[in-house]
Amino acid sequence: MAVDELRTKTQREPRREMNKRPAWFTRDDGITRVECFVLDVSPGGAKIMTDAAIDVRDNFVMAVMPERPKRQSCEVVWRRGRTYGVKFLS
């Protein structure tokens, strides 16, 4: 006899594709500016692509929308080649 269990569907954060929108982040307390591309973004983080070598758990400040003055503190949570997942820090 099979028991039907109710599946709990995990709700993911809404994501917005950015189609490789140019952006940048700063390292070394704002001294080094590194270009990147934002592939998608959600309220909790973003997926970026860059030629710069970044390690998981690295922190930096990123301008997701270069035309806006707000900078977002980030931490790298995963990487696959030149693509990185970052979470936004409070």
C-alpha positions in Angstrom: 0.0 0.0 0.0 1.4 3.4 -1.0 1.0 6.3 1.2 0.4 9.6 -0.5 2.2 12.4 1.3 1.6 16.0 0.7 4.6 17.6 -1.0 5.7 20.9 0.3 6.6 23.1 -2.6 9.6 25.3 -1.9 9.0 28.8 -3.1 12.0 30.3 -4.7 12.7 34.0 -4.7 11.5 35.9 -7.8 14.4 36.3 -10.2 14.9 38.8 -12.9 17.1 38.0 -15.9 19.5 40.7 -16.7 20.9 39.4 -20.0 24.5 40.0 -19.2 24.0 43.5 -17.9 27.4 45.2 -17.3 28.2 45.9 -13.7 31.2 46.1 -11.4 32.4 45.3 -7.9 35.2 46.7 -5.8 37.7 44.8 -3.8 40.4 45.9 -1.3 38.2 48.5 0.4 37.2 50.1 -2.9 40.7 50.4 -4.4 40.3 47.7 -7.1 37.3 48.0 -9.5 36.4 44.8 -11.4 34.0 44.5 -14.3 31.4 41.8 -14.4 28.1 40.8 -16.0 24.9 40.2 -14.0 23.1 37.2 -15.4 20.1 37.3 -13.0 19.2 38.9 -9.7 16.8 38.3 -6.9 16.1 40.0 -3.6 18.6 37.7 -1.9 21.5 37.6 -4.4 22.7 37.4 -8.0 24.4 35.3 -10.5 27.4 37.1 -12.1 30.1 36.3 -14.7 33.6 37.7 -14.6 37.2 36.9 -15.7 38.4 37.8 -12.2 39.3 35.0 -9.9 37.0 35.0 -6.9 37.0 32.4 -4.1 33.9 31.1 -2.3 33.4 33.1 0.9 35.1 36.2 -0.6 33.3 39.5 0.3 33.0 42.6 -1.9 30.8 45.5 -2.7 28.9 45.4 -6.0 26.9 47.9 -8.0 24.2 45.7 -9.5 22.7 48.7 -11.4 25.7 51.0 -12.3 23.4 53.9 -13.0 22.1 53.8 -9.4 24.3 55.0 -6.5 23.4 52.0 -4.2 26.2 49.5 -3.6 25.4 46.1 -2.2 27.7 44.1 0.1 28.0 40.5 -1.2 29.5 37.1 -0.4 30.3 34.4 -2.9 28.4 31.3 -2.1 29.2 29.1 -5.2 31.3 29.2 -8.4 31.3 27.2 -11.6 34.1 28.3 -13.9 33.7 32.1 -14.6 30.1 32.1 -13.1 29.5 33.0 -9.5 26.5 33.0 -7.2 26.5 35.8 -4.6 24.2 36.5 -1.7 23.5 40.0 -0.6 24.5 40.8 3.0 22.5 43.0 5.3 
